[in-house]
């Protein structure tokens, strides 16, 4: 009897000793961070569309947004272009050139694609803005307006934007910048009436207002900034317009010419709201090789002189966000070496309020924010649930992968986390992040085959993908290795 009780006692002690570490390990993992368990690390990457998107300009540019999170319904909305179809199909390709949208409850399973705008598959002129249950989408429908004027898509094999077809002295066709409103109804978008915000020019047609962005100031006015070809010399300018009344897109004020480039070369403007009716416009221009910021003062109803924050490079990549909690404007841009740098502008938003001072270099965030010098790409996001707000920067690297960097509100961490597709045969590009990553960092991006032979074999059909990082801070403060959950 004693022997049996002794055996039972020993077995109980062994069971207790072997069970305690398991219980402690589970508790340590869950208290360090709930997403830290293997298989639920908080990073997912999924293929959204591998059939309908061709060539390029699917999710670009960094100064405008393609991802929205609607908090009341907890739904992700993504917007993307179908790319180039007219070049190889002629007029028959017009119906395939469109801006599409999809919705998802979890960032992994998306609804079927639905057309938002038809007539241009290039998303570089597409920006989306969420205001309550409304989404404002802007787009330049070059193909739509060209077709209405019976101008051929291809002439001697050349598309409409080929230099041989641009003649500023002869009428071409009218192509405005339009706002397309959508109302969120459950998991659907109900389209409203499109409105012209910036007029086109019948003499320059497809080089009408494009590559723009939209914002809403704290007084409720909607603003649009876009680049436009100047008829007189063929260079580019930045036009800015504001809605006539708050929260009403039906009428717009005559545009202001904010900037005119002195020579040829691309540029693009990002417009964004600050506090108390102030508005900022960030312009990066290739000919002048500068990144400049203009500030609109609502009391004076005028724009400031330009504040040059970066010089000496030919990139066209910069992205800005505003921290409404600490009233600071953050701008990340690429310098002459292709490195990503960061500046902060505080109130009252004068040129002396930049940190670092404009006499010094911006804070270095990442070396080589691109595949090569001049072939860079970046997108910036902010977590407005914290004060001061952290930032997340997603940029392209020389390895053709997407890299994630983290700013804790005071400093950039040195850690570099690769996200997105890790297929060496593919090149990741054209990243577009949700503006506020309070509910997770959603990033839409485009992948294309590196090998030109493979790309030609697949008719330049690439992969549209979506990465969701549920807790950005956990990736940088937990000393754990993470595996990306993949979907085919």
N, C-alpha and C positions, 0 to 999 in steps of 0.2 A: 504494500500500500504506500509506504513512504517513498519507495523507488518510483512508483507511478506519479505521485505528486511532484517529486523532484524533476522528472522528465517534463511534466506539464509546465513547471515553473521555468525551466531552462528554455523551452520552446517559446513561451510568452515573452521572455526577455529578448530572445533573438528577433522575434517578430517586431517588438517595440523598437529595437535598435535599428532594424532595417527600414522601418516605415518612417521614422523621424526625419532622416535626411531628404526623403522624397517629398514629404510635406513641406519642409523648410525651403527646398529648392523651388517648388511651385509658388510659394508665398513670396520669395525673393524676386522672382520673375514678374509676378503680377504687380507688386508694389513698386518695382523700379520703373515699369511702364507696361500698361495693359496690352500693348501691341508687340511686345518683345518676344512672344513665343514663336518658335519656328513654325512656319505655315500660316502665321498671321502677323507678319512683320510690319504691315502697314504700307507696303509698296505694291501696287499692281500695275501691270502694263498689258494692254490689250490691242489687238488689231481691230480697227473700226471699219475700214473700207479698203479692200484690196482689188477692186474691180472697176470703180467708176472714176478714179483720179489719174490724171495723166500729166507727165512732164514736171511742171513746177508751178510756183505761186499758189499752192494748195492751202497753206496755213500762214503764210507770211503777211505782214511785216511785224517787227518787234514793237513798233510804236502804236499798233492798234490790237484789239483783243478779239479772240475767237471763242473764249470759254466763259460761261456764266454759271453761278450757283444761286438758285432761287431758294432761300432759306425757309420760307413758309411751307413749301411743298417738298423740300429736301431733294430737289431734282437738279441734275447737271444738264446744261444745254451746251452743245458745241455747234460751231458753224465753220464751214470750210468750202473751198472752191473745188470744182472738178478739173481745173487746169486747162491745158491746150488741146482743143479738138478741131478748131477751124483750120489750123495749119495743115493737117493731113486729110481732112474730110471736106474742106471748103464750106459752102453754105450749109450743107447737111450737118456739120458739126455744131452749128449754133444752138440747136435744141439740147445738146449735151453739155453746153457751157452754162453753168449755173452755180449759185451758192446754195448749199444744202444745210439742213439742220437735223440733229438727232437729240434724243433725251435719254437720261439714265438715272435710276434711283441709287445705284451703287458705284458708278464710275467704271463698271466692268461689262455690263450687258446694256447695249444701246438699242433704241427703237430703230425701225427702218428709216432710211433717208427720205426726207421730204424737201421739196424745192421751196426756198425762201425767195430767191430772185433768179430770173432767167435772162440771159443775154450777155453774160460775162463770167467765165469760169475762173478768172484770176482774182484771188482773195486779197491782193495787196491793197485794194481800195476799200476793203470791208472792215468795219469796226462795229462792235455791238456794245450797247450801254443799257444796264438794267436800272429802271426807276420804278420801285414798287412792284406791281404786277405787269409792267409794260417793258418791252424790249424795243429799243430803237436801233435799227440796222442801217448803215449807210453803204452805198455802193454806186459805182459808175458803170452803167450798162452800155459799154461801148458797142458791143455787137448788136444789141437791140435797136439802138438809134441808127446805126449804120444800115441795118437791114430795112428800116422804115424808109430810108432815102434811096433804096435800091442801089446802093454802092456795093460792088462785088467784094466778097471776103478775100479772094485771091485775085491778083492781076499779074499775069506773066509769072505765076508761082509765088509772088510776094504778098505777104499779109499787109493789112492796112497801115501798120506802123513802120513799114520798111521805108528808109530814107527816100527811095525813088518815088514814093507815093505821097510824100508830104510836101505840099505847096501852100505856103502861108498867104500867097497872093490870090489864091483861088478858093471859092467856097468849097467846103468839104461837107460836114454835117454837124448838127446840133447834138451835143452830148453833155447833159448837166450832171451834177452830183445830187443824188436823191436820198431821202430818208424814208425807210420802210418801217412802220410801227407794227408791233405784234403784241397781242394780249395773251398772257399765260392763263390757260384754262385747264386745270388738272395737269395732264402730261402733254397737252397740245398747245400749239401756238395758233392763234386766230389772227389772220392778217388784216390790217387796216388799209387806208388809202395812202399811197405813196405821194410824197411832196417834194418839189424841187427846192433845195436849200441854197445851192450855188449854181448860177447859170452857166451854160456852156458857151462856146464861141464857134459860130458857124464856119469860121475860116480855119480853125485849127482842130476841130472835130475831136478825134480820139485822144488828143492831148488836152482835153478839157479837164475840169477839176477831178483829181484822183489822188491816190496814196494818202488819204486823209484820216482824221480821227474826230470823235464826237465826245462832248462832255456836258454836264449840267452843273451850273454854279449854285451856290447856296441860296440864291434868290429865285431859283427855279428856271432861269433862262438856259436854253440849249445853245451850245456853241459848236461850230464846225471849222476845222482848218484843213486845207488841202493844197497840193501843189498844182500849178497850172503853167502851161507853156505861154511865154510872152510872144505875142504876134510879131512885134517889131524886130526882135533879134533871135528868136528861137531858144532863148534861155528859159530857165524855170523861175517861178515866183511862188510865194505862199500867200494864199487868200484866206481871210478869216471872216466869218459871218455869225451873227447872233439872232436868235428868234425874236420876233417883235414883242411877244408877250410871254410871261412865265408859263412853263408847262404847256406850250401850244406850238406845234410845229407847222401850223398852216401857213404862216407868213414869216419872212426873214428880212432882216435889214440888208441894205446894199453892202457888199463885201468891202473889207479893208485890205489893201495890199501891204502886208506886214514886212515882206522881205522880197528882194529881187536879186537873183544871182547875176554876177558880172560876167559869167562865162558858162560854157557848156558843162554838163555833168549833173548827176541825179541828186535829189535831196528829198526829205520828207519831214512833215511837221507832226508833233504830238501835242494836242491841246488837253489840258486837264484843270479841274477846278481846285482852287485853294480855299481859304476861309473868307467869310464876310464879303462875298461877291468878287473877290480877286480871282484872276485866271492866269495860268501860265501857258506859254507855248514854247516847246523845245524843238529847235530846228537843227538838223544835221545835214550839212551840205558838202558835196564832193569837190566842187570847183574851188570854193574858198578854203576848204579843208579845216572847217571849224564846227564845233557844237556850240550853239548859242541859245540863250533863254530870254524871252520877252515876258514882261509882267503887265497885265491889264489892271489899272486902278479904277474901281467903279466910281469913286468920288470925283476923280478928274475925267472919267470916261475917255481914257486914252491909254495907249501902250507905251511902255518904257523904251529907252534905247536898248539895243541888244547887249546882253552880258555874255561875253565869250568865256566858256568854261573849259574848252579843249581846243587844241590847235595842232596843225601839222600832220594830218593824215587824210587818206582818201576814202575812208569808210563811210557808210551811211547807217551806222548802227548806234542807237541810244534808246534808253527807255526810262521813264520817270513814274514815280508814285508819290502821293501826298499823304503824310501822316497827320490826320486831322486832330489826333489827341495831343501831339506836341507841336503842331503847327509848323511842320518842316517839310520841305520839298526835297525828295531824294532823286538824283539822276545818276545812272550808270551809263558809261559810254566807253568806246574803244579809242585808244590813243594811237600815236604814229607807229607804234610797234605791234599794234593789234591786241594790246593788253586791255583788260577791263578795269576801269577806274571809277571812283565814287566821289560825289560831292553832295553836300547838304546846304540848303538855303533856308535861313530862318527869317522871321519877321524883323523889319518891315519889307523884306524881299528886295533890298537894294544890293548893288554889286559888292558892297563892303560886308554883306551878311553871309557870304559863302564860307564854308569850312570844308577843306582847307581854303585859305585865301587864294584868290585868282592868280596871285603872283607865284604860287607854288603848284606842284603837280597834284592831281587828285589822288585819293587813297587807292593804292593798288589792291585790286580784288582777285584777279586771276591773270596769269600769264597766258598769252595766246588764246584769246577767246574766239577761236575759229580754226578752220582747217589750215589756212595759210593767211598771211598778211593781206587784208582786204577782203577775205572771204570769211567774215566773222558773223556771228549770230548770237543774240541774247534776248532774254525777256525777264522782267522784274515783277515781283509780287510782294505784297505786304500783309502782315497779320494785324488788323486793326482792333483785335480783342485785347491787346496788351499795350502798355504805355511805359517807355517809348516802344514803338512798334518794331518788331523784327522784320527783316527782309529776306526773301529767297530769290537768288539769281540762278537762272538756268542758262547756260551758254554752251556753245559748240566747242569741241576741242580738236587738236590736230589728229586725234585718233578717230574722228568722224562720229564720236559718241556725244551724248548730252551729259553735262556736268552740273551738279547742284552745289551752290555755295550759300552760306548762312551768315546773316548779320544779326547779332543778338540785341540790337537797339543802341549799342555803343561801339562795338568792334566787329570786324569780319573774322570768323574763325578760319584757321588755316586748312581745316579738313576739306577734302574734295570727295564728293559722293557721285558715282556714276549712276544715272537712272536711264530708263527707257530701254529700247532694243539693244542687245549686245551681239548682234550678228555681224561678223567681220565682212561679210559680203555686201552689207548695206551701209549707206551713209545717212546719218540722222541730221535733219536741218529744219529750218522754218518753225522753231518752237514758239508757242503762244500760251502764256500762263494766265490763269484766273487772276484778276487784279487783287483780290483779298483772299488769303489762304487760311482764314480763321477756321473754316470747315474742311480743310485739306487743300493741298497744292495740286490742282488739276492742270496738266500740261498737254496740249494738243500739238502734234508734230508730224513731219513728213519724212518718209524714208525712201531712198531711191537706190537702185543697184549701182555699185561702184564700177563694175566692168561694163564698158560701153557696148560690148557685144551682147552681153546678157540683157542690158537695157533695151537695145534695139530689138532683140528677140521677143521681149515682152512688150514692145510698142510703148516703152516709157511708162508703163503702168507700175506704180509703186505702192507703198503701204502708208495709209493714214492710221496713226496710232494715238492712244491716249494713256498717259501715265498719271496715276493718282498716288500721292504721298500723304498718308493720313495724318502723320505727326512729324513735321520737318525737324523740330527741335530734338526729338528722340533720336533721330539718325545721327545727330552731331554730339549729343551729350551722353549717349549710351555707348560703352565700349564693346559693342557686339558687331559681328559680321551679319549682314543682311542679304537675303536672296530675294530677287524680284519674282513675285508670283506672275506667271505668264499664262496667257491664253493664246491659242493658235490663231 
